[in-house]
Amino acid sequence: MKDNSFKRVLWLSPPHRIRGDFASQNQPQFRKKGSFRKAKATVTTMKIRFNENEEVVKIVKEGLKRRGGYCPCRMESTEDTKCICKEFREQIADENFEGYCHCMLYYKEK
């Protein structure tokens, strides 16, 4: 049986502590104090809420629980159908979109 202790230590060591020809590429870049520029972030707010029909919300939530978080309206269980589904995430990325998700659990307002 081989002794892999060196490999384990090397694997667990952060890249900036490893010495060798390749280490300089992985070393963190440090800046002098005060050299960071303050970036202004533009924050866009969107309002996503549950459907106002409590019966629809109750039924869809029960379906989500039964299917392990996957959309109860779809046959396949993939990451694209995990709630909040990919289709709705793409729709809410559009700032002009206003409407319900596929199963009508969520509503995005402008």
C-alpha positions in Angstrom: 0.0 0.0 0.0 1.4 3.4 -1.0 1.7 6.3 1.5 -0.5 9.1 0.0 0.0 11.5 3.0 2.0 13.9 0.8 -0.7 14.0 -1.8 -3.4 14.7 0.8 -1.4 17.5 2.3 -0.7 19.0 -1.1 -4.3 18.7 -2.1 -5.5 20.4 1.1 -3.0 23.2 0.9 -4.3 26.5 -0.6 -2.8 27.3 -4.0 -0.9 30.3 -2.7 1.1 28.1 -0.3 2.2 25.6 -2.9 5.7 26.2 -4.2 6.8 25.4 -7.7 6.8 26.7 -11.3 3.0 26.7 -11.5 2.5 28.4 -8.1 3.0 31.9 -9.3 -0.1 31.6 -11.6 -2.3 30.6 -8.6 -1.0 33.2 -6.1 -3.5 35.8 -4.9 -3.0 39.3 -6.1 -2.6 41.8 -3.2 -3.2 45.5 -3.5 -2.0 48.3 -1.4 -4.4 49.7 1.2 -6.8 52.2 -0.2 -6.3 51.2 -3.8 -9.8 49.8 -4.3 -12.2 52.0 -6.2 -15.7 52.2 -4.9 -18.1 50.7 -7.4 -21.6 52.0 -7.7 -24.1 49.2 -8.1 -27.4 49.7 -9.8 -30.1 47.8 -8.1 -33.2 46.9 -9.9 -36.1 45.7 -7.8 -38.7 43.3 -9.0 -41.7 42.1 -7.1 -42.5 38.4 -7.2 -45.5 37.3 -5.2 -47.7 34.3 -4.8 -50.9 34.0 -6.8 -53.7 35.9 -5.1 -55.9 32.8 -5.4 -55.1 30.9 -2.2 -56.7 27.6 -3.5 -54.3 27.6 -6.5 -51.3 28.3 -4.1 -52.4 25.5 -1.8 -52.8 22.9 -4.6 -49.5 23.8 -6.3 -47.6 23.7 -3.0 -49.0 20.3 -2.2 -47.9 19.1 -5.6 -44.4 20.6 -5.1 -44.2 18.8 -1.7 -45.3 15.5 -3.3 -42.8 15.8 -6.2 -39.9 16.9 -4.1 -39.8 20.5 -5.3 -40.2 19.8 -9.0 -43.0 21.5 -10.9 -46.2 19.4 -10.5 -47.4 20.6 -14.0 -44.5 18.9 -15.8 -43.8 15.2 -16.5 -40.0 15.4 -16.3 -38.0 16.0 -13.1 -34.9 17.9 -14.2 -33.1 20.9 -12.8 -35.0 23.0 -15.4 -38.3 22.0 -13.7 -37.1 22.6 -10.1 -39.2 25.4 -8.6 -38.6 28.3 -9.4 -38.3 26.7 -12.9 -35.8 27.8 -15.6 -38.6 29.0 -17.8 -39.8 31.5 -15.2 -36.3 32.5 -14.2 -35.7 33.5 -17.8 -39.0 35.3 -18.0 -38.3 37.4 -14.8 -34.8 38.3 -16.2 -36.7 40.4 -18.7 -37.6 43.7 -17.0 -40.6 44.2 -19.2 -42.2 40.8 -18.4 -45.3 40.8 -16.2 -47.3 37.6 -15.5 -47.5 34.2 -13.9 -45.1 31.3 -13.9 -46.1 28.1 -15.8 -48.0 26.5 -12.8 -49.4 29.9 -11.7 -47.9 29.8 -8.2 -45.8 33.0 -8.7 -46.7 36.3 -10.3 -44.1 38.9 -11.3 -45.1 42.5 -11.3 -43.3 45.3 -13.3 
